[in-house]
Structure formats: structure tokens, C-alpha cells
Amino acid sequence: MIFNSLMWAAGIVAGYNYNMEKLRIATRQSALALWQANHIKGLLESAHADLQCEIVGMTTLGDRNKTSPLSQMGGKGVFVKELETALLDGSADIAVHSMKDVPGELPEGLAITSIVERASPQDAFVSNAFESLADLPNGSRVGSSSLRRVRQLELTYPGLEFVELRGNVDTRLRKLDEGEYEAVILAVAGLTRLGFSDRVREAIATDICIPAAGQGAVGIESRSDDAFVAGLVESINHSLTRTCVTAERKVTQLLGATCNLPVAVYAEPRAGEFQLNSFLSDLDGKVIIREQVAGNLDDADSLAEKLGNNLLARGAAGLMAAH
């Protein structure tokens, strides 16, 4: 959807009256979040010549508390709550998120109105002395903040010691460089966006470590009754990415998943086929459930529902209830 200068100046689109000097973009203030917000700003301003965007930086609970495990702070919603409050009270028009940080259930009155083209969803092995996970000697310390990563990787590499690692990307790389760990596991997309692609020693295969739902994708959240803003951001939506991420999120929604348990869901179009892979375990990794479904891309929604129901039938409901 293209908005010409007269329509923008008048604030009239399809009969919807709207007065706006700038589109205010709420974002966390970490380097990666600011990169994402500025990426969205650039895409929107390129799509709409007369649109101006303003970055509104905010600090979330997840940013302030860098020591407590996410599961103890209330799950991944700790990275988005303040941004959503800004949308609801009118101090921002859109919020930009890493989709893997967005809970399955959104506050009433808000919606994901656009998801731009996905970057690599893979996890990255980063080390100064070793080229791959397989090269690490038994007993090597591997830093990660993600139970999803740890519970999957320890199945293939049981001799490694996985240690909690929090902080932004710079902090995690610094701790690696100072010798606290032999390796760390981060997201390929985040490293690439921040100019650290040369630090990626191995992009871990998705059949060894299934990504989190929405990993590598950047989404836009806005007020669900704001048709004008929804029309603006729809112009930069990437339909295939949205289909995949929506399917992944539907599975986690059916499970009622939070950050309390390791959950991985990844949708992958392959030569005309749509494949959904999943991993779920208890906190200790003693109970593990894997499921996969495949079909046509047009059936992505029903395939996601099938996968979620299969997981529930195999014991996911009991795991979720216990945690």
C-alpha cells in the first residue's frame, strides 16, 4: 500500500482520519534492538516517501535484571511489557520486537501487524580456539542463557558443561574473550546484524538445535484498532516469513508455552513442502518430546494445529501443568 504526499498531509486514507507528524517507534535500547528499530524505520521511510519516523528508546525489566533466569522473572514478556504499555497509553505508535521475545498471548487491543523478511534462524557457535561444537574437549564450558539451546545441544554433546550466560551481545562476547568460557551460543541473526558475522564459527544445523519460534524475525506490534498504522506497516510485511512465524507461534500458543520450559518450533518451506519441527523437554531434560509434521504451505495453519495437538497428546500438557 503506497501513501502519496497529499493523502499523508491530509491524514486521510480510505476514509480514516489521522493526524500524525511522526510515526513513533518504541524499542528497547540495546544495540541489537536499536538496529532492528532503525531497520524498520528505514524500510518504512523508503516505502512511504513522506513518512518520518522517530525512535523512542525504553528500558525493560529484562534489560535491567541481567542476573535472574528469565523463567524466574516471568518469561520472555519481560522484554516487551514496557513497549506494549507505551502503545496502549498512546506514547508510541508501533513497537519493534525480536519475534522470539514476543509471548504467544498479546494484551487486549494489540496485534502483530507486520513481520519483515526473516534473517537466519540458526544458533551460532562462537569460540576463539575451536571451530565447531564437535571440536570442544569434554568438560569445556559453554555459555548460554537458553534452556532450549542447552537441552538440545547436550543430547548431541553430553560431555560439555553448559553454564548460564546473560547480558547483551557485547557482554557475552567480552566474557568469552576474557576466558570465562571456551565457547558461547548466540543467534546468527543477532551477530550478523551487529557486524559480528566473523565471530560465527559454526551455524548449528536446525536438526541438532531447533530454533525458537520466531527466531531471526523482526515484527511490528501496534494497536489493533489503528487501521492507518496497520496500513503503513503492512507495506513492509513479508508474507512467507509471516506464514512461518505465525505457524510457529500458534504451536506455542496451543501449548501455553512460556520461558519456563525449553520449547523449540521451526517452520521451514522445502521444495514446495511446508515442514514444522518441534522439541520440548522438562527443566532437567529427562523427558523429551520431538514431533514433526509436513504438508502444503497453504495448510500452514492446520499443520500448526496438528503439531500442537500431537505434542499435547504425547505429554506436553502434563509438562506444562507441572511448570
C-alpha positions as CSV (number, residue, x, y, z in Angstrom):
1,M,0.0,0.0,0.0
2,I,1.5,3.3,-1.1
3,F,0.5,6.6,0.5
4,N,1.1,9.7,-1.6
5,S,2.0,13.1,-0.1
6,L,-1.5,14.6,-0.3
7,M,-3.0,11.6,1.5
8,W,-0.3,11.8,4.2
9,A,-0.6,15.6,4.7
10,A,-4.4,15.3,5.0
11,G,-4.2,12.3,7.2
12,I,-6.9,10.6,5.2
13,V,-6.6,7.0,4.0
14,A,-9.6,5.1,2.8
15,G,-11.8,7.4,4.8
16,Y,-9.7,7.0,8.0
17,N,-8.8,10.4,9.5
18,Y,-5.5,10.5,11.2
19,N,-3.2,13.3,12.4
20,M,0.5,12.4,12.8
21,E,3.7,14.4,12.5
22,K,5.9,11.4,13.0
23,L,5.4,7.6,13.5
24,R,6.8,6.9,16.9
25,I,8.7,3.6,17.2
26,A,9.1,2.1,20.7
27,T,12.2,-0.1,21.1
28,R,14.5,-1.5,23.8
29,Q,17.8,0.4,23.9
30,S,20.2,-2.5,23.5
31,A,22.4,-2.2,20.4
32,L,20.6,-5.1,18.7
33,A,17.1,-3.7,19.4
34,L,18.1,-0.3,18.2
35,W,19.5,-1.9,15.0
36,Q,16.1,-3.6,14.5
37,A,14.2,-0.4,15.1
38,N,16.3,1.6,12.7
39,H,16.0,-1.2,10.1
40,I,12.2,-0.9,10.4
41,K,12.5,2.9,10.3
42,G,14.5,2.7,7.0
43,L,12.1,0.2,5.4
44,L,9.0,2.3,6.3
45,E,10.5,5.6,5.2
46,S,11.6,4.0,1.9
47,A,8.1,2.6,1.4
48,H,6.4,6.0,2.2
49,A,8.3,9.0,0.9
50,D,6.5,11.5,3.1
51,L,6.7,9.4,6.3
52,Q,9.0,10.4,9.1
53,C,9.8,8.0,12.0
54,E,11.1,8.7,15.5
55,I,12.8,6.2,17.6
56,V,11.6,6.1,21.3
57,G,14.1,4.1,23.3
58,M,12.9,2.3,26.5
59,T,14.4,0.1,29.2
60,T,12.6,-3.1,30.0
61,L,12.7,-5.4,33.1
62,G,14.7,-7.9,31.1
63,D,17.3,-5.2,30.3
64,R,17.5,-4.1,34.0
65,N,17.8,-7.5,35.5
66,K,20.8,-9.3,33.9
67,T,21.3,-11.9,36.6
68,S,18.0,-13.7,37.2
69,P,16.9,-16.5,34.8
70,L,14.1,-15.4,32.5
71,S,11.9,-18.2,33.8
72,Q,12.0,-16.6,37.3
73,M,11.2,-13.1,36.0
74,G,8.0,-14.1,34.3
75,G,9.2,-15.4,30.9
76,K,10.1,-13.6,27.7
77,G,7.4,-11.0,28.2
78,V,9.9,-9.1,30.4
79,F,11.4,-7.7,27.2
80,V,8.2,-6.3,25.7
81,K,5.9,-5.2,28.5
82,E,7.1,-1.6,28.8
83,L,6.9,-1.2,25.0
84,E,3.3,-2.5,25.0
85,T,2.4,-0.1,27.7
86,A,3.6,2.7,25.5
87,L,1.4,1.5,22.7
88,L,-1.6,1.3,25.0
89,D,-1.2,4.7,26.6
90,G,-0.5,6.4,23.2
91,S,3.1,7.4,23.8
92,A,4.2,5.2,20.8
93,D,2.5,4.2,17.6
94,I,4.4,0.9,16.9
95,A,6.8,-1.3,18.8
96,V,9.5,-3.3,17.2
97,H,10.4,-6.7,18.6
98,S,12.5,-9.8,18.0
99,M,9.6,-12.2,17.4
100,K,11.2,-14.8,19.6
101,D,10.8,-12.4,22.6
102,V,7.0,-11.9,22.0
103,P,4.7,-14.0,24.2
104,G,2.0,-16.1,22.4
105,E,-0.8,-14.1,24.0
106,L,-0.8,-10.3,23.5
107,P,-2.5,-7.7,25.6
108,E,-6.1,-6.9,24.6
109,G,-6.0,-4.1,22.0
110,L,-2.7,-5.0,20.5
111,A,-1.7,-7.1,17.5
112,I,1.3,-8.1,15.4
113,T,0.6,-6.1,12.2
114,S,3.7,-6.8,10.2
115,I,6.7,-9.2,10.1
116,V,9.6,-8.3,7.8
117,E,11.8,-10.8,5.9
118,R,13.5,-13.3,8.3
119,A,17.2,-13.5,8.7
120,S,18.9,-16.8,9.6
121,P,17.0,-18.5,12.4
122,Q,20.0,-20.7,13.3
123,D,22.0,-20.7,16.5
124,A,25.7,-19.8,16.3
125,F,28.7,-21.5,17.9
126,V,31.3,-18.8,18.9
127,S,34.7,-19.7,20.1
128,N,38.2,-18.2,19.9
129,A,40.0,-21.6,19.9
130,F,37.7,-24.1,18.4
131,E,35.9,-24.3,15.0
132,S,32.8,-26.3,16.0
133,L,31.0,-27.9,18.9
134,A,32.4,-31.2,17.9
135,D,35.9,-29.9,18.4
136,L,35.4,-29.0,22.0
137,P,37.1,-31.3,24.6
138,N,34.9,-32.9,27.3
139,G,34.4,-30.6,30.2
140,S,34.5,-27.4,28.1
141,R,32.4,-24.5,29.5
142,V,29.8,-23.3,27.0
143,G,27.9,-20.2,27.9
144,S,24.2,-19.9,27.0
145,S,21.1,-18.2,28.5
146,S,18.7,-20.5,26.8
147,L,17.4,-23.8,28.2
148,R,16.1,-24.5,24.7
149,R,19.7,-24.5,23.3
150,V,21.2,-26.3,26.3
151,R,18.7,-29.2,26.4
152,Q,19.1,-29.9,22.7
153,L,22.8,-29.5,22.4
154,E,23.6,-31.7,25.5
155,L,21.9,-34.6,23.7
156,T,24.5,-34.5,20.9
157,Y,27.4,-33.2,23.1
158,P,26.9,-34.8,26.5
159,G,30.5,-34.1,27.6
160,L,30.2,-30.4,27.6
161,E,29.4,-28.2,30.6
162,F,26.7,-25.6,29.8
163,V,26.8,-22.5,32.0
164,E,24.3,-19.7,32.4
165,L,25.3,-16.6,30.4
166,R,23.3,-13.3,30.5
167,G,23.9,-9.8,29.1
168,N,23.8,-8.2,25.7
169,V,25.8,-9.5,22.8
170,D,28.9,-7.3,23.6
171,T,28.9,-8.5,27.2
172,R,28.7,-12.2,26.2
173,L,31.5,-11.8,23.7
174,R,33.6,-10.0,26.2
175,K,33.1,-12.8,28.8
176,L,34.2,-15.3,26.1
177,D,37.3,-13.2,25.2
178,E,38.2,-12.9,28.9
179,G,38.3,-16.7,29.2
180,E,35.2,-17.4,31.3
181,Y,34.0,-19.8,28.6
182,E,35.6,-22.0,25.9
183,A,32.6,-21.1,23.7
184,V,29.2,-19.3,23.8
185,I,26.0,-19.9,21.9
186,L,24.3,-16.9,20.3
187,A,21.9,-16.3,17.4
188,V,23.4,-16.0,14.0
189,A,21.0,-13.2,13.1
190,G,21.9,-11.0,16.1
191,L,25.6,-11.4,15.5
192,T,25.2,-10.6,11.8
193,R,23.1,-7.5,12.4
194,L,25.7,-6.1,14.8
195,G,28.6,-6.7,12.5
196,F,30.0,-9.8,14.2
197,S,29.4,-12.3,11.5
198,D,33.1,-13.1,11.6
199,R,32.7,-14.4,15.1
200,V,30.4,-17.3,13.9
201,R,32.5,-20.4,13.8
202,E,29.5,-22.7,13.1
203,A,25.9,-22.1,12.2
204,I,24.4,-25.0,14.1
205,A,22.2,-27.3,12.0
206,T,18.5,-26.9,12.8
207,D,18.1,-30.7,13.1
208,I,20.6,-30.6,16.0
209,C,19.2,-27.4,17.6
210,I,15.7,-26.4,16.5
211,P,15.3,-22.6,16.7
212,A,12.9,-20.8,19.0
213,A,9.5,-19.8,17.5
214,G,10.1,-16.5,15.6
215,Q,13.9,-16.6,15.9
216,G,15.6,-14.4,13.3
217,A,12.4,-12.5,12.5
218,V,11.6,-8.9,13.4
219,G,8.0,-7.9,14.0
220,I,5.9,-4.8,14.4
221,E,3.2,-4.6,17.1
222,S,0.6,-1.8,17.1
223,R,-2.9,-1.1,18.4
224,S,-5.4,-3.4,16.7
225,D,-8.0,-0.7,16.1
226,D,-5.5,1.6,14.4
227,A,-6.2,0.9,10.7
228,F,-4.0,3.8,9.5
229,V,-0.8,2.5,11.1
230,A,-1.7,-1.1,10.2
231,G,-1.9,0.0,6.6
232,L,1.5,1.7,6.8
233,V,3.3,-1.3,8.2
234,E,1.6,-3.8,6.0
235,S,3.6,-2.4,3.1
236,I,6.8,-4.0,4.5
237,N,5.3,-7.3,5.6
238,H,7.0,-10.4,4.2
239,S,4.2,-12.9,3.6
240,L,6.3,-16.1,3.7
241,T,8.0,-15.1,6.9
242,R,4.7,-14.2,8.4
243,T,3.2,-17.5,7.5
244,C,6.1,-19.4,9.0
245,V,6.4,-17.3,12.2
246,T,2.6,-17.3,12.7
247,A,2.6,-21.1,12.4
248,E,5.4,-21.4,15.0
249,R,3.6,-19.1,17.4
250,K,0.4,-21.0,17.0
251,V,2.1,-24.1,18.3
252,T,3.5,-22.4,21.3
253,Q,0.1,-20.8,21.9
254,L,-1.6,-24.2,21.9
255,L,0.9,-25.4,24.4
256,G,0.6,-22.4,26.6
257,A,4.3,-22.1,26.4
258,T,6.4,-19.5,28.3
259,C,10.1,-19.4,29.0
260,N,9.6,-21.9,31.9
261,L,10.3,-24.9,29.7
262,P,12.6,-25.5,26.8
263,V,10.4,-25.2,23.7
264,A,11.5,-25.0,20.1
265,V,9.3,-24.7,17.0
266,Y,10.7,-24.1,13.5
267,A,8.7,-23.8,10.2
268,E,10.7,-24.5,7.0
269,P,9.4,-24.4,3.5
270,R,11.3,-27.1,1.5
271,A,10.8,-27.5,-2.3
272,G,7.1,-26.8,-2.2
273,E,6.5,-28.6,1.1
274,F,5.9,-26.9,4.5
275,Q,7.6,-28.7,7.4
276,L,7.2,-27.9,11.1
277,N,9.7,-29.4,13.6
278,S,9.5,-29.1,17.4
279,F,11.3,-30.0,20.6
280,L,10.0,-29.9,24.2
281,S,11.5,-31.1,27.4
282,D,11.2,-30.7,31.1
283,L,13.6,-28.5,33.0
284,D,16.1,-31.3,33.7
285,G,16.0,-32.7,30.2
286,K,14.8,-36.1,31.5
287,V,11.5,-36.0,29.5
288,I,11.9,-35.1,25.8
289,I,9.3,-34.9,23.1
290,R,10.0,-34.4,19.4
291,E,7.4,-34.0,16.8
292,Q,7.3,-33.2,13.1
293,V,4.5,-32.5,10.6
294,A,4.7,-31.7,6.9
295,G,2.3,-30.7,4.1
296,N,1.4,-27.8,1.8
297,L,2.3,-24.2,2.6
298,D,-1.4,-23.3,2.1
299,D,-2.2,-25.6,5.0
300,A,0.3,-24.0,7.4
301,D,-2.3,-23.0,10.0
302,S,-3.9,-26.5,10.2
303,L,-0.4,-28.1,10.2
304,A,0.5,-25.9,13.2
305,E,-2.7,-27.0,15.0
306,K,-1.9,-30.7,14.2
307,L,1.6,-30.4,15.6
308,G,0.4,-28.6,18.8
309,N,-2.2,-31.3,19.4
310,N,0.3,-34.1,18.7
311,L,2.6,-32.6,21.3
312,L,-0.2,-32.3,23.8
313,A,-1.3,-35.9,23.2
314,R,2.3,-37.1,23.8
315,G,2.5,-35.4,27.3
316,A,3.2,-31.7,26.7
317,A,0.1,-30.8,28.6
318,G,1.4,-32.6,31.7
319,L,4.8,-30.9,31.4
320,M,3.3,-27.5,31.1
321,A,0.9,-28.1,34.0
322,A,3.8,-29.2,36.2
323,H,5.8,-26.0,35.5
